[in-house]
Amino acid sequence: MHKPEDVFASICPLLEVRLFLYDIVRCTFMHEPTKAYLDNLQKTVTVEFPFQQESEYIDEGVKQVTAFMAKHDVLSECVFDSLHWDYTRLFIGPYELPAPPWESVYCNEERLLFQKETREVRKAYLKYAFLPVEFDSEADDHLGLELDFMFRLNSLAIEAVEQKNLKVLKQILADQKLFLEDHLMKWVPALCNDIIKSAHTEFYQGMAKILHGFLILELKAMAELLGIVHCGEENNEFN
């Protein structure tokens, strides 16, 4: 069995890697790309990328993004504008969206915004007093906001580790797993497929593969993390 102190030491590296990846995907799909974001990503994908060996999706996505950045100067005005337009046409408009970035569109037959899925996502946010920055102008179930929520929960999990609070850590991890199962995994794989089919740039095709692969690994990681925490709790009870 894991002692509580062993639990914190063993899961902290994984929490840090998860925070890193959630930061990348939330920034990718929250807004149109900025030059600062592209410059940072360019430096990131040139080094060893997390979980690339564990996921075929992530491996393909990283190779695709890396190849695109090797062929194109993403900070040049021409390429930057093409990426900006690709994001706009995929997720914003003004034409019919080939990859609408809202859970409710994928989870109800009418494909409408602000449905019960949106309300359920808001309930999950409110438990942690998470108020999206653009709550008054953007539906709560936007992909970028859901990923940002997971990023923030992961930050809270790291704080719980630093404070050595096993009970709080377990609750946060359980809520992350629930949010993955009840929300992200119910619609993001289909969205990623639409992005891959409809994106005009290999950049967004590759980023969609990275996101898809990461979320699949997340389900396995959450079960593993909760198992470790449970063992730590059991061991603590008998000490």
Secondary structure per residue as TSV (DSSP state, phi and psi in degrees):
chain	resnum	aa	ss	phi	psi
A	1	M	-	360.0	153.8
A	2	H	-	-88.7	130.2
A	3	K	-	-72.7	154.0
A	4	P	H	-52.0	-42.7
A	5	E	H	-65.8	-31.5
A	6	D	H	-69.6	-35.0
A	7	V	H	-59.3	-50.9
A	8	F	H	-61.9	-40.9
A	9	A	H	-68.5	-36.0
A	10	S	H	-78.9	-31.1
A	11	I	H	-97.0	-14.4
A	12	C	H	-59.4	-44.2
A	13	P	H	-59.2	-40.2
A	14	L	H	-66.9	-39.6
A	15	L	H	-61.9	-38.3
A	16	E	H	-66.6	-41.2
A	17	V	H	-66.6	-40.7
A	18	R	H	-62.3	-40.2
A	19	L	H	-61.4	-43.2
A	20	F	H	-59.5	-46.5
A	21	L	H	-71.8	-39.4
A	22	Y	H	-63.6	-33.8
A	23	D	H	-64.6	-41.6
A	24	I	H	-64.0	-49.6
A	25	V	H	-72.6	-33.9
A	26	R	H	-67.2	-40.3
A	27	C	H	-67.6	-31.9
A	28	T	H	-67.7	-40.8
A	29	F	H	-108.5	-1.4
A	30	M	H	-78.3	-44.4
A	31	H	S	-140.3	171.3
A	32	E	S	-59.3	149.3
A	33	P	-	-66.3	144.9
A	34	T	-	-109.1	162.7
A	35	K	H	-67.6	-33.1
A	36	A	H	-64.6	-41.7
A	37	Y	H	-63.2	-45.9
A	38	L	H	-66.0	-38.3
A	39	D	H	-63.6	-43.4
A	40	N	H	-65.8	-43.2
A	41	L	H	-65.6	-37.9
A	42	Q	H	-59.2	-38.6
A	43	K	H	-72.0	-32.9
A	44	T	H	-71.1	-46.5
A	45	V	H	-76.0	-10.6
A	46	T	T	-83.1	-11.8
A	47	V	S	-104.1	178.5
A	48	E	-	-62.7	123.4
A	49	F	-	-92.8	136.7
A	50	P	T	-58.6	138.3
A	51	F	T	65.1	14.7
A	52	Q	T	-64.3	-33.8
A	53	Q	T	-79.1	-21.7
A	54	E	T	-88.8	-15.3
A	55	S	-	-134.7	123.5
A	56	E	H	-64.3	-37.9
A	57	Y	H	-61.1	-49.1
A	58	I	H	-63.5	-41.8
A	59	D	H	-60.2	-47.5
A	60	E	H	-63.4	-41.7
A	61	G	H	-65.0	-44.9
A	62	V	H	-62.5	-43.3
A	63	K	H	-63.4	-37.5
A	64	Q	H	-69.0	-45.5
A	65	V	H	-65.1	-42.0
A	66	T	H	-62.9	-42.9
A	67	A	H	-63.7	-40.7
A	68	F	H	-62.0	-44.3
A	69	M	H	-71.6	-26.4
A	70	A	H	-72.4	-33.3
A	71	K	H	-84.9	-25.3
A	72	H	S	-127.3	141.6
A	73	D	-	-83.1	97.9
A	74	V	T	-68.7	-12.7
A	75	L	T	-93.6	-5.8
A	76	S	S	-72.4	152.4
A	77	E	H	-61.3	-38.9
A	78	C	H	-65.0	-50.3
A	79	V	H	-70.5	-40.3
A	80	F	H	-58.4	-44.3
A	81	D	H	-64.4	-36.8
A	82	S	H	-67.2	-38.3
A	83	L	H	-68.2	-40.4
A	84	H	H	-60.8	-44.8
A	85	W	H	-68.6	-37.7
A	86	D	H	-61.8	-44.0
A	87	Y	H	-61.2	-44.8
A	88	T	H	-61.5	-48.2
A	89	R	H	-70.3	-29.3
A	90	L	H	-74.2	-43.1
A	91	F	H	-120.4	-13.7
A	92	I	T	-118.9	-48.1
A	93	G	-	124.8	-168.1
A	94	P	S	-88.8	-7.2
A	95	Y	S	-87.4	180.0
A	96	E	-	-58.7	132.2
A	97	L	-	-80.5	127.0
A	98	P	S	-77.4	-17.6
A	99	A	S	-144.6	71.9
A	100	P	-	-62.3	127.3
A	101	P	-	-89.5	38.9
A	102	W	B	-126.4	135.8
A	103	E	H	-59.7	-42.4
A	104	S	H	-61.7	-31.6
A	105	V	H	-64.7	-35.4
A	106	Y	H	-87.6	-17.0
A	107	C	H	-110.3	3.9
A	108	N	S	-134.0	150.0
A	109	E	T	-62.0	-32.8
A	110	E	T	-76.3	-12.8
A	111	R	-	53.5	49.1
A	112	L	-	-108.0	157.4
A	113	L	S	-85.2	163.9
A	114	F	S	55.4	48.1
A	115	Q	S	-99.8	-168.0
A	116	K	H	-59.6	-30.3
A	117	E	H	-61.1	-39.7
A	118	T	H	-63.7	-42.4
A	119	R	H	-66.0	-38.2
A	120	E	H	-66.8	-38.2
A	121	V	H	-64.5	-41.2
A	122	R	H	-62.5	-38.2
A	123	K	H	-60.1	-41.7
A	124	A	H	-63.7	-39.9
A	125	Y	H	-63.3	-45.2
A	126	L	H	-64.8	-27.9
A	127	K	H	-57.5	-31.6
A	128	Y	T	-109.3	17.1
A	129	A	T	54.6	35.5
A	130	F	-	-89.1	114.1
A	131	L	-	-114.6	109.7
A	132	P	-	-55.6	143.6
A	133	V	T	-56.3	-37.8
A	134	E	T	-107.3	37.2
A	135	F	T	-60.6	-26.8
A	136	D	T	-86.6	-6.9
A	137	S	T	-131.4	-6.0
A	138	E	S	-133.6	136.7
A	139	A	-	-61.6	140.8
A	140	D	T	-59.8	-27.2
A	141	D	T	-91.6	22.2
A	142	H	B	-65.4	141.4
A	143	L	H	-53.5	-46.5
A	144	G	H	-60.4	-38.4
A	145	L	H	-70.8	-39.1
A	146	E	H	-65.1	-39.9
A	147	L	H	-69.1	-35.8
A	148	D	H	-64.7	-37.6
A	149	F	H	-62.0	-44.4
A	150	M	H	-64.6	-37.3
A	151	F	H	-60.5	-44.9
A	152	R	H	-68.9	-38.9
A	153	L	H	-62.4	-39.2
A	154	N	H	-65.5	-35.5
A	155	S	H	-62.7	-40.6
A	156	L	H	-65.9	-35.8
A	157	A	H	-63.8	-40.1
A	158	I	H	-65.0	-39.3
A	159	E	H	-61.9	-40.4
A	160	A	H	-63.4	-37.6
A	161	V	H	-63.6	-45.2
A	162	E	H	-62.4	-33.2
A	163	Q	T	-89.1	-1.6
A	164	K	T	55.7	43.6
A	165	N	-	-105.7	94.1
A	166	L	H	-66.3	-37.7
A	167	K	H	-64.8	-47.2
A	168	V	H	-65.6	-41.7
A	169	L	H	-58.2	-45.4
A	170	K	H	-61.9	-41.4
A	171	Q	H	-65.5	-42.4
A	172	I	H	-63.9	-45.6
A	173	L	H	-63.5	-39.7
A	174	A	H	-63.3	-40.8
A	175	D	H	-69.6	-34.5
A	176	Q	H	-64.2	-44.7
A	177	K	H	-61.7	-42.6
A	178	L	H	-63.3	-41.1
A	179	F	H	-67.2	-38.1
A	180	L	I	-60.3	-47.7
A	181	E	I	-72.0	-41.3
A	182	D	I	-84.6	-18.6
A	183	H	I	-130.0	-79.2
A	184	L	I	-52.2	-47.8
A	185	M	H	-74.9	-10.8
A	186	K	H	-81.9	-15.4
A	187	W	H	-142.1	-25.7
A	188	V	H	-65.9	-37.3
A	189	P	H	-56.3	-41.3
A	190	A	H	-66.7	-40.7
A	191	L	H	-60.5	-45.2
A	192	C	H	-59.7	-39.8
A	193	N	H	-62.3	-39.8
A	194	D	H	-66.4	-38.3
A	195	I	H	-64.3	-45.5
A	196	I	H	-60.9	-39.2
A	197	K	H	-74.6	-30.3
A	198	S	H	-108.5	-18.2
A	199	A	-	-64.9	142.4
A	200	H	S	-88.9	-14.5
A	201	T	S	-115.5	145.0
A	202	E	H	-65.7	-21.0
A	203	F	H	-59.8	-53.7
A	204	Y	H	-74.3	-27.9
A	205	Q	H	-62.6	-44.2
A	206	G	H	-68.2	-40.2
A	207	M	H	-66.1	-33.5
A	208	A	H	-65.5	-38.0
A	209	K	H	-67.2	-39.8
A	210	I	H	-62.0	-45.3
A	211	L	H	-61.2	-46.8
A	212	H	H	-60.1	-47.4
A	213	G	H	-64.8	-38.5
A	214	F	H	-64.2	-43.4
A	215	L	H	-67.1	-35.4
A	216	I	H	-63.1	-44.4
A	217	L	H	-66.0	-31.8
A	218	E	H	-59.2	-41.1
A	219	L	H	-60.2	-42.0
A	220	K	H	-68.2	-41.0
A	221	A	H	-64.4	-40.4
A	222	M	H	-63.5	-42.5
A	223	A	H	-63.2	-41.0
A	224	E	H	-66.0	-45.2
A	225	L	H	-62.1	-45.1
A	226	L	H	-65.3	-34.6
A	227	G	H	-64.4	-41.5
A	228	I	H	-64.9	-43.6
A	229	V	H	-63.7	-40.8
A	230	H	H	-60.9	-42.2
A	231	C	H	-63.2	-39.0
A	232	G	H	-63.9	-38.5
A	233	E	H	-64.9	-44.6
A	234	E	H	-61.7	-43.4
A	235	N	H	-65.6	-35.6
A	236	N	H	-68.0	-32.5
A	237	E	H	-66.5	-29.3
A	238	F	T	-98.7	10.4
A	239	N	-	-109.9	360.0
